[in-house]
Amino acid sequence: MENFIKSIAKTLSSISEMSDQWQALSENDSDKVNAITAWGEIFNISVDEIPFVLSRIIDELEGK
């Protein structure tokens, strides 16, 4: 359980950093990020599936 709690804490830290970076984006880049529809999907799937959705988001942002 201790390792699981530590992994949640790391995730929280990463999400907080992502939020800070999102706020620092230019208006144009922020519009691109906000246009991604998969953000809502992340909160409606199992934890095991989240990395795959995040990978799709990264691919979309990188134009792949």
Wavefront OBJ file of the C-alpha trace (Angstrom):
o trace
v 0.000 0.000 0.000
v 2.859 2.387 0.784
v 4.198 2.164 -2.783
v 0.715 2.709 -4.184
v 0.291 5.846 -2.061
v 3.707 7.071 -3.219
v 2.676 6.557 -6.842
v -0.481 8.585 -6.266
v 1.621 11.371 -4.738
v 3.927 11.361 -7.795
v 0.900 11.512 -10.064
v -0.508 14.428 -8.109
v 2.796 16.256 -8.411
v 2.930 15.620 -12.160
v -0.649 16.746 -12.701
v 0.010 19.905 -10.694
v 3.054 20.624 -12.860
v 1.012 19.951 -16.012
v -1.632 22.388 -14.781
v 0.991 25.060 -14.148
v 2.463 24.548 -17.612
v -0.998 24.604 -19.177
v -1.663 27.979 -17.560
v 1.645 29.274 -18.966
v 0.820 28.356 -22.578
v 0.266 31.015 -25.186
v -3.353 31.625 -26.137
v -2.893 29.741 -29.416
v -1.297 26.714 -27.747
v -3.879 26.754 -24.973
v -6.637 26.682 -27.598
v -5.019 23.580 -29.147
v -4.871 21.825 -25.780
v -8.422 22.818 -24.871
v -9.685 21.496 -28.212
v -8.652 17.940 -27.386
v -11.760 15.961 -26.598
v -9.980 13.117 -24.805
v -9.549 15.145 -21.592
v -13.036 14.174 -20.426
v -12.423 10.555 -21.340
v -9.559 10.294 -18.845
v -11.886 10.688 -15.897
v -14.289 8.024 -17.142
v -11.872 5.133 -17.707
v -9.862 2.742 -15.592
v -6.465 3.775 -14.296
v -4.888 1.133 -16.547
v -6.214 2.897 -19.640
v -5.097 6.441 -18.722
v -1.542 6.081 -20.099
v -2.939 5.069 -23.498
v -5.259 8.070 -23.654
v -2.447 10.395 -22.567
v -0.246 8.914 -25.297
v -2.974 9.666 -27.850
v -3.166 13.245 -26.572
v 0.596 13.640 -26.908
v 0.474 12.242 -30.452
v -2.319 14.672 -31.342
v -0.443 17.646 -29.933
v 2.720 16.590 -31.788
v 0.733 16.235 -35.015
v 1.238 12.473 -35.374
l 1 2 3 4 5 6 7 8 9 10 11 12 13 14 15 16 17 18 19 20 21 22 23 24 25 26 27 28 29 30 31 32 33 34 35 36 37 38 39 40 41 42 43 44 45 46 47 48 49 50 51 52 53 54 55 56 57 58 59 60 61 62 63 64
